[in-house]
Structure formats: structure tokens, C-alpha cells
């Protein structure tokens, strides 16, 4: 059951969206921080290459586990509070890694840095709770794209720092950015009054954590251990068992960490599966182009660029994603979220298809980055909006946390598969494995196949109902005012004895003339939503098996504050 604080939230200032997007960029910077020095990590940490990969793997695993957990905690205790907590843990982790060259200590620091991944769904949840509808679409697009923007911009910046200073400076820089993001949030972002009822599902959090670690660990280390080794297959088998048991447990819990019934809805399920495919395609270009650009020309296909130049040529990937946000707003407002996602997938496919023949000059890498960046920007912008439009407001943080987790699964699978492809197609020169052009092209074909699967999933998404569509901002905002009033309506929960939610209750909207103006059935969590044709007085009537009927008079005045219907009480007048 959802409830809000009695106080209304402060009016969101114009700085809220850029500050939250900046926090997302900081998180992305943390993720790609060590990419320029990956090949040097064994020497820098005095360890073997297989051990050094844990510096990257640990961040991936902790981020995957923390994202849905922080999203649920945000729904329960405040999204702003959890956002600041995530960034604070990241700062602590960055400082730990900055003061040592010991492998174990660096891994501990990098594990703590992974907690920052929760910032993306928490930021999206704050936007939903605070922003008017006409600003929400473009704001979520920018927030969702920030992870690609930060990743693209961080590559050349991190390469420049690593090339001219001690590599520990990278961690000090990340800590500084994290502190700046926290200060800006404290100054400009108000807390959301929206809260979900219930308690934190600790057994569910432990079960999901164990299952994701057991799944992602062999995905990221399978190339080193061998895909058919007992360790790899055993962990995969254990992951299946643990996640199945976790799912059965979540279905029995009154306030689960992840509402699997909501997640199983067609629109949510297909969106999450499409997110995995977008994650796969996004990471392929980040793995292939930097290597192709830095390989020496003596190989016959390498482009012989420095670390910094390679980062600059790939940077248009993130920049294009950022500039795509306002374009997405207009496209989604005119054609809908599903069409925008499909268009984004098509553009990604065109980019990878063209990339198969554009690998012979450095400038061609920039062209590929621009095309694929535009497609990923549209796709990434559409995903959270589709999720937000399909779940109750009280589950925004957890639902988007799960969606972000699905993207992480996609990038993890991409990293493992592409790493295996490049290793198996490499030429051994003087004991050093040199990636081949064949391996690069096979990698692009794998990305194209992932996009094709994602495109099929997007095509089968149901067309969003007008009552749940999110309108993005556009220059025609004034012309959409009347449409916005129609889209708004009554929403809330149907509850029974002890405030327990009542599922499958019929809720009927009756206008002033006694005619039915709409009807719906409450969801498993008791939530309902009904659009209204015009402002004015209405009667909301609710009935469910085993409960007495209830009718409430409510006047719609152009907003959508919640109106809860309590079947344990007689009819009452509720101002809306």
C-alpha cells in the first residue's frame, strides 16, 4: 500500500534534472575509470592477469547486487537519502583504492564503488515523483543516457590522466566528482514524499545477491576458467537453483524486494529482456574500437593511434547519446515509446552493419560511434519510461533498479562473449595475443544479432494505454495541455481490513449525471488508475468479493493526487 507524507514536496528547481544527470555521469565515470590501464594492471598490482581482472569484476558484481536493493530501500525510506548513501559509499571506495597498490585492498575499494550503480534508478524515481508530466520524458531520457555519456567522456579523460600522472590519480578524481555530486544533490534536490509500505525484505536481498553472484561470476570468468569446466558449470547450476528458490520465496512474501507478479507483466518482462540486448550491443563497441584504434599499423589493419586519441575518437558515442535526449522527447511525444525504442534498435543495427565495412581509417571509428550512440541514446531513453509507465509509483525505484540490473547482465554477457571471441581468433606473436580483424567483425555480427533479438522483443511490446503513457516535452507543449488533462485522473489503492490491499476489486467511475465514465480492476497490490474526460465531481465506487461496497465522492481539479478506497469503511467524501 502506498502512502505519502503529509507535507507536499518542495517545488523542483530547474537544477534538479542536470544535477541528477551529473550524478549518473559520475557513476559511469567510475565504471570506465580503469579501462585505459586494464592491460597494465597486472604490473601495477604485482599480480597475474587473471587476478587483476577482479578489479573490474568486483565492481560489476557489487553494482549488479546493489542496484535493485538500493532501489527498494529508496522506495521505502527515501530516494534522495539512498542516492546520497550510494554516492558516499562510492567515494569511500575510491579513496580506499587511491591509497594502495595491494590487490586485495584495491578490490575492496572497487567493490564499494559498485554501490553507486543504484544512482540511476534512484534518480529516475526522484524525477517521476517531482517533475510535471511535460518534463518527465526528456528528463528520464537524459538520466538513462547519462551512463553512456559518462562512459564515453571518461575514456579520453582517464587516458590523459593515466598517460601523464600516477594511476592512483584516477581514484582521487572519482572521489572528488562523487563529493561534488553529493553537495549538489544536498543543495538542489528535495526528498520525495512517496513511500512504499512494508519492511525491507532482507531474505529476498540475500537470495538475489547470492543468485546474481553465482550467475555473473562464471559469465565474467568463464573465458579464464573454461566454459566447460566443473567450476563454471557448477556455478551456473547453483545460480539456477538459488534464483528459482528465491523466486518462489518472493511470491510468498507480502512485501517482496522485487514484485515478480508485476515483473511478469508482458510490457515489463519484454522491456527487461530488450534491455539485456541493448546492454550487449552497447558494450561491444566499447570493447572493439579502442583496441582496433591502438593496434600498431604493422599488423596490416591496426590504426596506430595513441590511448588518448583512441578515447577521443570513441567519445562521440557518449556525446551523441546526450544530444539524443531532446530528440527522443519529441519522437516519443509524437509516435510513442514503443516506436522510439524500435527506431533506436534499427539505428544501432545500421551502425554495426556499416561498421563491418568501416574499419580502415580512424575517422570511420568516429562515424560508427555517432550512429550507434544515436541508436543507443533512443533505446536507453525509452526503457525507463516504459517501465515507469507500467508499474505503480511506489515501485518505481525497485522496478528501474531491476531494469538497470538487466542492462548490467547484458554488458556482462557481452564482455564475456566478446572477450572469448577475440581471444579465440587472436594471433600469437612473440607470446602476445593480438586481436584480428576477423575477431572484430565477428564481434560486430554478434552485436547485430543481439539488436535483432531486441528488435523482435520490442515489436511484441503491447501498445501503451493512453492513461499510462508519459508525455515528453516539446515545442507544442501548449497544444498538449488539454490532452494532459485527459490523461490525468484518479489513482490510488483499494484497501480492506487492517489496510491490506485488495486485488481484483472492480472500481467504477460515475459522472455527475449518473453515467459510467470508466471502470478498471485493481492490481495485485490494490492499485488502480482511471482517466477522467474532464475536471469536476465524480463518484468512485469499489466492490470486491468478501467485502462490502464503498463509494466516495471526489472532485478532479487537474492533478492526480491519490484517492484510496477503503472497503472496511462506509462511503466518505474525499477531496482530490
N, C-alpha and C positions, 0 to 999 in steps of 0.2 A: 504494500500500500504506500502510495506516495504522499508526502506531506511537505509543506513549505514552512519556513519561518514566518512569523507574523509580520516582520518588517519587510518592506519591499527593497529590492536590491538598489544600490546606487545606480544612477544612470550611467551607462557605459560611455566612457570618453572616447574620443577619436583615436587615442593611443592604444586602446585595448588590442585591436587586431594586429598592428605592427609589432607590439611587444610580445604577444603570444607567438606570432610567426618567428620573431627573433629567437625566442626560446626553442622553437623547433629547429631552427638553423643551428643553434648551439649544440643540440643533441646530435644532429647529422655530422657536424664537425668532429665531435667526439668519436663517432663511428669510423670515419675515414682518416682519423688522425695519423695512424701509423702506416697507411698504405705506401707512402714514399720510401719508408725504411724497412719494409717487410723483408726484403732479401738480405738486409744487413743485421736483422735481429739475432740470429744465432751467434754472430761475432760480438755484438753489443752486449748480449746477456751471457756470453760464455757457456753456451749450451748447444744441443743438437737442433737441427732444423725441425724435427718432429715435436720436440718440447717447446720450441719457440712459437709454434702455431697456436699454443694455448693462450698466448697473449691476445690473439684475436678471437679464438673460440670461446674463451671465458666471458667476454663481453656479449657475444651473441647469445649464449645460453642464459645469462642473467637477465638480459633485456627481454628475451622471449618469455621467461617466467614472470618477471616483474610487471610487464605491460598489462595483462588482464587483472592482476592483483591490485595494482595501483588504481586502475580504472574503477574497480568495485569499491575500494576504500574511498575514492573521490566521491562516488555516488552516496556513500553512507555518511562521511564526515566532512566533506567539503572539497571541491575540485581544486580550488586555489591552494588550499593547505597542502594537499598531496602533490601538486605541481611544484611548489616550493621545496617540499621534502625530497622529491625526486632529484631536483637540481642540486640541492645541498649534498645529498649522498654522492652525486657525480663529482662535485668539487672536492670532497674529501678523498674520493678515489683517485682523482687526478693528482692531488698533492702527494698522496702516498707513492704513486708511480714516479713522480717527479724527483724524489729524493733518493732513489735507489737504482742499482743495476742488478739486483738479485732477482732471479727469475720468479721465485715464489711470491715475493713481495709485489713485484710488478703485476703478476696475475691477480693477486688480491685487489690491488688498486683498479685494475681493468674490470674486474667483476663488479665492483661498486659503481663504476662508471656506467655499466649497462643499465642500472636502475633508471637512468634518465630517459630511456625509451618510453616510459609512461607519460612523458610530457605531451606527446602528440595527441592521444585520445583525450587526455585531461583538458588540453587547450580547446579541442573541438567541442567537448562537453560544456565548457565555460561559454563558448560562443553561442551555442544553442540556447543556453539559459538566459543570456543577457542581450543578445542582439535582436533588432527587429527583423522580420522575415526578409525585407528587401535587401538587407545587408548580409544575411546569413550565408547565402550560396557562395558568393565570391570570397567571403572571409574563410569559410571552411576549405575552399579550394586553395587559398594561399597557405593555410596551416598544413593541409595534407601534402602540398608540394614542397613545403619547407625542408623536408628531409632530403629531397633530391637537390634542392637549391644549395643547402649547406654542404652536401657531399660533393657537388660539382665545384663550388668555390673553395672548399677546403683543400682539394688536391694540389692546385698550384701554390697556395699559401703555405701548406705544410711542406711541400717540396722545397720551396725557397728557404724556409726556416731550417729544415734538415740539412740543406746543402751548405749553409753558411754559419750555423751555430751548433751547439751541442743538442743532441736529440731530446734531452730532457726538457728543453725549452718548449717543446710541443705540449707537454702536460701543463706547464705553468700557464701557457696561453689559453688552454682549455679551461683551467680553473678560473682564470681571470674573466673569460667570457661567461662562465657559469655564475660567478658572483654578480656581474653586471646584469645578467638576465633576472636574477633574484631581486636585485634592487629595483629594477624597472617594474617588475610584477608587483612588488610591495607598494610602489608609488602610484601605479595606474590601473591595476586590475582589481575590481571588487570581488568579494566572495559571492558565489551563487547561493541563493536561498533554497534551491531544490535539494531535497534529500530523499533517499530511498529508505524505507523502513526495514526493520530486521537487524540482524547482527552479522558480523563478518564470519564467513564460512571457512574457518581455519582448516578443517579436514579437507575441504574441497581445494583450498590453496595448496596444501601439501601434496595432494594427489595429482593436481595439474602440474605442479613443479616437478614431481618425480617423473610423470609421464613425458613431459616435454624434454627433460634432460635425457631420458632414455631414448627418445626419438631423435633428437637433434645431435646428440653426441656421435652415434655411428654415421649420421649423414655427413657431419663435418670431418670426421676422422676415417671414414671408410677407405679413402684412397691410400692412407698410410697403413691401416691395419689389413687391408684386403677385403673386398666386398663379400667374399665367400668364407671369410674366416669365422671361427666359432664365436669370437668376441663380438664381431659386427652383427651376425645373425642372432646371437643370443640377446643382445641389447634391443634389436628390432622386435623380437618376440616378446621380451619383457615389456616394451613400450605398449604393444597392442593389448596385453593383459591388463596392465595398470590403467590405461586410458579407458578400456571397457568397464572395469570396475569403478573407476572414477565417474564415468557417465551414469552408471546405474545408481550410484550414491547421490549424484546431483539431482536425479529425477525424484528422489525421495525426500530431499531437503526442502524445508519450507522457504528459506531464503538462500538459494544457491549462489555460489560465486559466479557461475555462468548459467543463465536460464536456457537450458538446452531446448525447451519447447519453442521458445522464441527463435533460437538459433536455427531450428529445423524448418522454420517458415521458408517457403520457396525463395522469396526475394532475399532473405538474409543468407541462406545457405549458398545460393548461386553467386551472390556478391562476394562472399568469403572465398569461394573456390576460384572465382575470377581474380581475386586479389593475389592468390598464390601465383597464378600465371603471370600477372603483371610484375610481381616481385622477381620471378625468374628472368623475365625479359629485361628488367631494369638493371640487374647485376651483370648480365653478360657483357654489355658494352663497357662497363667499368673494369672488367677483367681483361678484355681483349685489347682495346685500343691503346691503353698505356704501354702494354708490352710490345705491341707492333711498332709504336712510335719510338720506343727506346732501343729496339734491337739494332745492332750496327748494320750499315749498308752492305758490309761484306757478306752478309747472309744471302744477298740477292733479292730480299723482299723487305728487310728491316728499313726503317725510315731515319735512323740515326739521330734522333732528337734527344736533347737533354731532359732530365727529370722535370725541370721547371717548365720548359716549352711543352712537353707532353701534357702536363697538368693544365696549361693554358688552352691547349687545343681541345681538351675534353671538357673544360669549364662551360662551354656553351650548352652542354646538357642541362646543367642546373639553372643557368640563366634563362634558357628558353622555358623551362618549367615555371619559373617565377612569372615571366611575362605572359604565360598562357592563362593565368588565373582570371584576369578580366575578360579574356576571350571566352573562357569556359562559362562565365556568368551569363553572357549574352546568349551563347548557344543553348545552355540548359534552360534558360528562361523561355526561349522560343521553341525549342524542339524536345525538351525533356531530358532527364538524367540518363535514361537508358540509351537514347540516341547518342548523347555525348560520349558515354562510355564506349559504345560501338565505334564511333568515329575515332576516338583515341586509339583503340586497338588496331584499327585499319592503318592509321598513320604509323604506329610502331612497326607493323608488318611491312609497310612500304619502306621504312627506314632500314630495316635489316635486309630486306630484299635488295635494295640499292647498294647496301654496304658490301654485299658479296662481290660487286664489281668495282668498288671504290676503296681500294686498299693500297694504291700505288703511289700516293702523294700525301704529304702532311695535311694540306688544306682540305683534302677529302674527308679526313677524320672530323674536322670541324663541321662539315656539311652533314655528315651522318649524325653527329651529336645534336645538331639543331633539329633535324627531322624527328629523331627518336625522342628527344627532350620534349618536343611539342606533343607527341602522342602520349608519352607517359604523364605529362602535365595534365592533359584532359582526363586520362584514365584515373590517375591518383585523386584528382579533384572530385570526380564523380562518386568514388567508392564510399567515403564517409557520409556524403549527402544521401546516398541510397540507404545506408544503414540507419542514419538518423530518422529518415522518413518512415522506417519500418518498425521501430521499437519505441516503447514509452519513454518519456523524458527522464524518468528515474533510472533508466538502464543505459543512458547514453554513454557514460564513461566505460562501463563494463563491455558493452557491445562494440564500441570503437576500439577498446583495448584488444578484444578478440580479433577484430579486423586487422589491426596493426600486427598482431601476432601472426596472422595468416600471411601477411607480406613478408615477415621475417622468416617464416618457413620457406616461402618462395625463394628468397635470397640465399638461404642456407642450402637448399637443394641445388640452386644454380651454382653456388660456389663449389659444392662437392662434385657435381656432374661436369662442369666446365674444367675444373682442376684435373679431373680424371682424363677427360678428352685431351687436354693439352699435354698432359704427362705421357699418355699412351701414343701420341702422334709426334712426340718431340724427337729431334736428332741428338745423339750423344756426341758432343765434340769436346775432346780432352777431358772427359769425365763430367762435363757440364751439359745438362739437358737444355736444348734450345728449341722453343716452340716453333712449329712450322706453319706455313701459310695454310696448309690443309687443315691443321687443327683449328686455326682461326675461323676458317669458313664453315667447318662442321659446327663450331660453337654458335655462329650466326644462324645456321639452319635450325639448331636446337631452340634458339630464341624465337625464331619464326614459327616453329611448331607449337611452342608454348602460347604464343599470341593467338594462333589459330584455335587452340582449345579454349582460351579465354574468350575469344570472339563467339564461339558456339554457345558458351555458357551465358554470355551477355544477351545473345539473341533470344534465349529462352527465359530471360527475366520477365516477370509479369509487368504489364504497363502500370505504373504507379497511379493510384487513385488521386483525383484532384485534391482530396482532403488531406493527403499526406505528402504531396509534392512540395518541395522547398523552392520558392521563387528566388532567383538570383537577381542582383541589382542590374539595372540597365538604364540607358538614357530615356527609356519610355516609362520611367517609374510612375509618373503622374497618371498615365493611361491605365496602369495596373491597379490603381487604388481601389476601384470598385471590385475588381477580381479578388484582391486581397481580403476585402470584407466578406466575400462569398466563401473564400477558403477557410476563414476563421469560423469558429463555432464553439460549442460546448464540449468540454473534455473533463475527465475526472475518473473516479473509481466507483464501482458498485461494491459496497461492503455489507456484511451481515453482523451477526453477534460477535462481540469482542473485537470488532474492527477487522475481522478476517475478510479477505477479498472473495467475491462471489463470481465464479466463472460462468459463462454461457447464460447470463441474465439478459433478457430482452429489454432494451432501452428504446423508448419511443418518444419522438419529439412532436408536440402538438402545438399548432399556432393559435393565435387569438380567436380564430373562427371555429376552433374545434377540429380542424383538419390535420391529418398526419402530415408532418413536414419532413420526416426522416425516421429511420429506425436502424438499429445495429444490435450486435450481440457482444457482451463484454468478453475480453480475452481471459486467458488463464489467470492473469494477475489481477483481474477485476477491472482493468482499464477499458474505457470506451471513448469514442470521439464521434461527434456529429456536426456536420457543417450546417450553417443556417443560411437561408436565402436572403435575409435582411435583418437589420437590427430591430429589436423590440421584445415584447413579452412572450414567453413560451411556457409550456408545461412539460417537464421531463418525467416520464412515467417509467418505472422499472418493475419487473416481475421476474421471479425465478422459482424453480421447483423447491418446495420446502420452506419458502419464505413468503411473508405477506407482501402485497403490492405496496408501492411507495410512489408518491407523486410530489414533485417540488416545482413551485413557480420560480422562474428565473428570467431575468431580463438581460438580453445580449446588448452590450454597448460598444462593440467593436474590438474587444480584446478576447483573450482566450484563457482567462484565469480558471483554475479547476473548480468544478462543481461535483462534489461527491454525493452519491445517493446511498443512504443508509437504510437497508431493508429492515433493520431492527427497530426503526423509529417510524412514527406516523408522518404523513406528509408535512413539509415545512417550507417556508419561504426562504430562498437562498439568493442573495444578490450576486450577480455575476458581472 
